[in-house]
Amino acid sequence: MSAPLPANGGRENYLRGVWQINDAGQAEVEVAAKQDSALTGTFAAANCLVQCLPDAPERAAGDRVKFIAL
């Protein structure tokens, strides 16, 4: 993950993002800054959904996350 994520609330969420293979050959995910459901441009640009489990703690840049490629 390229930037930190705040702690998650009490329900599972999926955040829109873009993933790519970096120079080290690893998948890297950038989560969209704005997740409002009315922002169709953000949804159209996304190529993955990042899974955030209920009550997940804050995550730092570089932490591993589960994502679904679209």
Phi and psi in radians as a Rosetta constraint file:
Dihedral C 1 N 2 CA 2 C 2 CIRCULARHARMONIC -1.543 0.35
Dihedral N 2 CA 2 C 2 N 3 CIRCULARHARMONIC -0.260 0.35
Dihedral C 2 N 3 CA 3 C 3 CIRCULARHARMONIC -2.519 0.35
Dihedral N 3 CA 3 C 3 N 4 CIRCULARHARMONIC 2.745 0.35
Dihedral C 3 N 4 CA 4 C 4 CIRCULARHARMONIC -1.171 0.35
Dihedral N 4 CA 4 C 4 N 5 CIRCULARHARMONIC 2.701 0.35
Dihedral C 4 N 5 CA 5 C 5 CIRCULARHARMONIC -2.091 0.35
Dihedral N 5 CA 5 C 5 N 6 CIRCULARHARMONIC 2.428 0.35
Dihedral C 5 N 6 CA 6 C 6 CIRCULARHARMONIC -1.233 0.35
Dihedral N 6 CA 6 C 6 N 7 CIRCULARHARMONIC 2.895 0.35
Dihedral C 6 N 7 CA 7 C 7 CIRCULARHARMONIC -1.043 0.35
Dihedral N 7 CA 7 C 7 N 8 CIRCULARHARMONIC 2.611 0.35
Dihedral C 7 N 8 CA 8 C 8 CIRCULARHARMONIC -1.672 0.35
Dihedral N 8 CA 8 C 8 N 9 CIRCULARHARMONIC 2.702 0.35
Dihedral C 8 N 9 CA 9 C 9 CIRCULARHARMONIC -1.371 0.35
Dihedral N 9 CA 9 C 9 N 10 CIRCULARHARMONIC -2.731 0.35
Dihedral C 9 N 10 CA 10 C 10 CIRCULARHARMONIC -1.446 0.35
Dihedral N 10 CA 10 C 10 N 11 CIRCULARHARMONIC 0.081 0.35
Dihedral C 10 N 11 CA 11 C 11 CIRCULARHARMONIC -2.319 0.35
Dihedral N 11 CA 11 C 11 N 12 CIRCULARHARMONIC 2.763 0.35
Dihedral C 11 N 12 CA 12 C 12 CIRCULARHARMONIC -1.244 0.35
Dihedral N 12 CA 12 C 12 N 13 CIRCULARHARMONIC 2.388 0.35
Dihedral C 12 N 13 CA 13 C 13 CIRCULARHARMONIC -2.266 0.35
Dihedral N 13 CA 13 C 13 N 14 CIRCULARHARMONIC 2.758 0.35
Dihedral C 13 N 14 CA 14 C 14 CIRCULARHARMONIC -2.215 0.35
Dihedral N 14 CA 14 C 14 N 15 CIRCULARHARMONIC 2.098 0.35
Dihedral C 14 N 15 CA 15 C 15 CIRCULARHARMONIC -1.753 0.35
Dihedral N 15 CA 15 C 15 N 16 CIRCULARHARMONIC 2.413 0.35
Dihedral C 15 N 16 CA 16 C 16 CIRCULARHARMONIC -1.276 0.35
Dihedral N 16 CA 16 C 16 N 17 CIRCULARHARMONIC 2.463 0.35
Dihedral C 16 N 17 CA 17 C 17 CIRCULARHARMONIC -2.782 0.35
Dihedral N 17 CA 17 C 17 N 18 CIRCULARHARMONIC -3.113 0.35
Dihedral C 17 N 18 CA 18 C 18 CIRCULARHARMONIC -2.218 0.35
Dihedral N 18 CA 18 C 18 N 19 CIRCULARHARMONIC 2.261 0.35
Dihedral C 18 N 19 CA 19 C 19 CIRCULARHARMONIC -2.021 0.35
Dihedral N 19 CA 19 C 19 N 20 CIRCULARHARMONIC 2.663 0.35
Dihedral C 19 N 20 CA 20 C 20 CIRCULARHARMONIC -2.706 0.35
Dihedral N 20 CA 20 C 20 N 21 CIRCULARHARMONIC 2.913 0.35
Dihedral C 20 N 21 CA 21 C 21 CIRCULARHARMONIC -1.596 0.35
Dihedral N 21 CA 21 C 21 N 22 CIRCULARHARMONIC 2.175 0.35
Dihedral C 21 N 22 CA 22 C 22 CIRCULARHARMONIC -1.470 0.35
Dihedral N 22 CA 22 C 22 N 23 CIRCULARHARMONIC -3.122 0.35
Dihedral C 22 N 23 CA 23 C 23 CIRCULARHARMONIC -1.099 0.35
Dihedral N 23 CA 23 C 23 N 24 CIRCULARHARMONIC -0.403 0.35
Dihedral C 23 N 24 CA 24 C 24 CIRCULARHARMONIC -1.484 0.35
Dihedral N 24 CA 24 C 24 N 25 CIRCULARHARMONIC -0.006 0.35
Dihedral C 24 N 25 CA 25 C 25 CIRCULARHARMONIC 1.448 0.35
Dihedral N 25 CA 25 C 25 N 26 CIRCULARHARMONIC 0.256 0.35
Dihedral C 25 N 26 CA 26 C 26 CIRCULARHARMONIC -1.867 0.35
Dihedral N 26 CA 26 C 26 N 27 CIRCULARHARMONIC 2.615 0.35
Dihedral C 26 N 27 CA 27 C 27 CIRCULARHARMONIC -1.221 0.35
Dihedral N 27 CA 27 C 27 N 28 CIRCULARHARMONIC 2.350 0.35
Dihedral C 27 N 28 CA 28 C 28 CIRCULARHARMONIC -2.241 0.35
Dihedral N 28 CA 28 C 28 N 29 CIRCULARHARMONIC 2.341 0.35
Dihedral C 28 N 29 CA 29 C 29 CIRCULARHARMONIC -2.023 0.35
Dihedral N 29 CA 29 C 29 N 30 CIRCULARHARMONIC 2.335 0.35
Dihedral C 29 N 30 CA 30 C 30 CIRCULARHARMONIC -2.020 0.35
Dihedral N 30 CA 30 C 30 N 31 CIRCULARHARMONIC 2.025 0.35
Dihedral C 30 N 31 CA 31 C 31 CIRCULARHARMONIC -1.402 0.35
Dihedral N 31 CA 31 C 31 N 32 CIRCULARHARMONIC 2.372 0.35
Dihedral C 31 N 32 CA 32 C 32 CIRCULARHARMONIC -1.063 0.35
Dihedral N 32 CA 32 C 32 N 33 CIRCULARHARMONIC 2.399 0.35
Dihedral C 32 N 33 CA 33 C 33 CIRCULARHARMONIC -1.135 0.35
Dihedral N 33 CA 33 C 33 N 34 CIRCULARHARMONIC -0.654 0.35
Dihedral C 33 N 34 CA 34 C 34 CIRCULARHARMONIC -1.962 0.35
Dihedral N 34 CA 34 C 34 N 35 CIRCULARHARMONIC 2.238 0.35
Dihedral C 34 N 35 CA 35 C 35 CIRCULARHARMONIC -1.974 0.35
Dihedral N 35 CA 35 C 35 N 36 CIRCULARHARMONIC 0.151 0.35
Dihedral C 35 N 36 CA 36 C 36 CIRCULARHARMONIC -0.958 0.35
Dihedral N 36 CA 36 C 36 N 37 CIRCULARHARMONIC 2.321 0.35
Dihedral C 36 N 37 CA 37 C 37 CIRCULARHARMONIC -1.125 0.35
Dihedral N 37 CA 37 C 37 N 38 CIRCULARHARMONIC -0.321 0.35
Dihedral C 37 N 38 CA 38 C 38 CIRCULARHARMONIC -1.417 0.35
Dihedral N 38 CA 38 C 38 N 39 CIRCULARHARMONIC -0.173 0.35
Dihedral C 38 N 39 CA 39 C 39 CIRCULARHARMONIC -1.517 0.35
Dihedral N 39 CA 39 C 39 N 40 CIRCULARHARMONIC 1.449 0.35
Dihedral C 39 N 40 CA 40 C 40 CIRCULARHARMONIC -1.185 0.35
Dihedral N 40 CA 40 C 40 N 41 CIRCULARHARMONIC -0.451 0.35
Dihedral C 40 N 41 CA 41 C 41 CIRCULARHARMONIC -1.124 0.35
Dihedral N 41 CA 41 C 41 N 42 CIRCULARHARMONIC -0.683 0.35
Dihedral C 41 N 42 CA 42 C 42 CIRCULARHARMONIC -1.120 0.35
Dihedral N 42 CA 42 C 42 N 43 CIRCULARHARMONIC -0.738 0.35
Dihedral C 42 N 43 CA 43 C 43 CIRCULARHARMONIC -1.140 0.35
Dihedral N 43 CA 43 C 43 N 44 CIRCULARHARMONIC -0.732 0.35
Dihedral C 43 N 44 CA 44 C 44 CIRCULARHARMONIC -1.140 0.35
Dihedral N 44 CA 44 C 44 N 45 CIRCULARHARMONIC -0.584 0.35
Dihedral C 44 N 45 CA 45 C 45 CIRCULARHARMONIC -1.398 0.35
Dihedral N 45 CA 45 C 45 N 46 CIRCULARHARMONIC -0.344 0.35
Dihedral C 45 N 46 CA 46 C 46 CIRCULARHARMONIC -1.246 0.35
Dihedral N 46 CA 46 C 46 N 47 CIRCULARHARMONIC 2.505 0.35
Dihedral C 46 N 47 CA 47 C 47 CIRCULARHARMONIC -2.158 0.35
Dihedral N 47 CA 47 C 47 N 48 CIRCULARHARMONIC 0.199 0.35
Dihedral C 47 N 48 CA 48 C 48 CIRCULARHARMONIC -2.763 0.35
Dihedral N 48 CA 48 C 48 N 49 CIRCULARHARMONIC 2.860 0.35
Dihedral C 48 N 49 CA 49 C 49 CIRCULARHARMONIC -2.144 0.35
Dihedral N 49 CA 49 C 49 N 50 CIRCULARHARMONIC 2.188 0.35
Dihedral C 49 N 50 CA 50 C 50 CIRCULARHARMONIC -1.614 0.35
Dihedral N 50 CA 50 C 50 N 51 CIRCULARHARMONIC 2.188 0.35
Dihedral C 50 N 51 CA 51 C 51 CIRCULARHARMONIC -1.389 0.35
Dihedral N 51 CA 51 C 51 N 52 CIRCULARHARMONIC 2.248 0.35
Dihedral C 51 N 52 CA 52 C 52 CIRCULARHARMONIC -2.115 0.35
Dihedral N 52 CA 52 C 52 N 53 CIRCULARHARMONIC 1.894 0.35
Dihedral C 52 N 53 CA 53 C 53 CIRCULARHARMONIC -1.244 0.35
Dihedral N 53 CA 53 C 53 N 54 CIRCULARHARMONIC 2.750 0.35
Dihedral C 53 N 54 CA 54 C 54 CIRCULARHARMONIC -0.980 0.35
Dihedral N 54 CA 54 C 54 N 55 CIRCULARHARMONIC 2.367 0.35
Dihedral C 54 N 55 CA 55 C 55 CIRCULARHARMONIC 1.027 0.35
Dihedral N 55 CA 55 C 55 N 56 CIRCULARHARMONIC 0.442 0.35
Dihedral C 55 N 56 CA 56 C 56 CIRCULARHARMONIC -1.156 0.35
Dihedral N 56 CA 56 C 56 N 57 CIRCULARHARMONIC 2.436 0.35
Dihedral C 56 N 57 CA 57 C 57 CIRCULARHARMONIC -1.274 0.35
Dihedral N 57 CA 57 C 57 N 58 CIRCULARHARMONIC 2.972 0.35
Dihedral C 57 N 58 CA 58 C 58 CIRCULARHARMONIC -1.021 0.35
Dihedral N 58 CA 58 C 58 N 59 CIRCULARHARMONIC 2.517 0.35
Dihedral C 58 N 59 CA 59 C 59 CIRCULARHARMONIC -2.102 0.35
Dihedral N 59 CA 59 C 59 N 60 CIRCULARHARMONIC 2.445 0.35
Dihedral C 59 N 60 CA 60 C 60 CIRCULARHARMONIC -1.590 0.35
Dihedral N 60 CA 60 C 60 N 61 CIRCULARHARMONIC 2.794 0.35
Dihedral C 60 N 61 CA 61 C 61 CIRCULARHARMONIC -0.997 0.35
Dihedral N 61 CA 61 C 61 N 62 CIRCULARHARMONIC 2.379 0.35
Dihedral C 61 N 62 CA 62 C 62 CIRCULARHARMONIC 1.665 0.35
Dihedral N 62 CA 62 C 62 N 63 CIRCULARHARMONIC -0.269 0.35
Dihedral C 62 N 63 CA 63 C 63 CIRCULARHARMONIC -1.163 0.35
Dihedral N 63 CA 63 C 63 N 64 CIRCULARHARMONIC 2.635 0.35
Dihedral C 63 N 64 CA 64 C 64 CIRCULARHARMONIC -1.419 0.35
Dihedral N 64 CA 64 C 64 N 65 CIRCULARHARMONIC 2.462 0.35
Dihedral C 64 N 65 CA 65 C 65 CIRCULARHARMONIC -2.348 0.35
Dihedral N 65 CA 65 C 65 N 66 CIRCULARHARMONIC 2.752 0.35
Dihedral C 65 N 66 CA 66 C 66 CIRCULARHARMONIC -1.596 0.35
Dihedral N 66 CA 66 C 66 N 67 CIRCULARHARMONIC 2.408 0.35
Dihedral C 66 N 67 CA 67 C 67 CIRCULARHARMONIC -2.506 0.35
Dihedral N 67 CA 67 C 67 N 68 CIRCULARHARMONIC 2.756 0.35
Dihedral C 67 N 68 CA 68 C 68 CIRCULARHARMONIC -1.898 0.35
Dihedral N 68 CA 68 C 68 N 69 CIRCULARHARMONIC 2.072 0.35
Dihedral C 68 N 69 CA 69 C 69 CIRCULARHARMONIC -1.267 0.35
Dihedral N 69 CA 69 C 69 N 70 CIRCULARHARMONIC 2.411 0.35
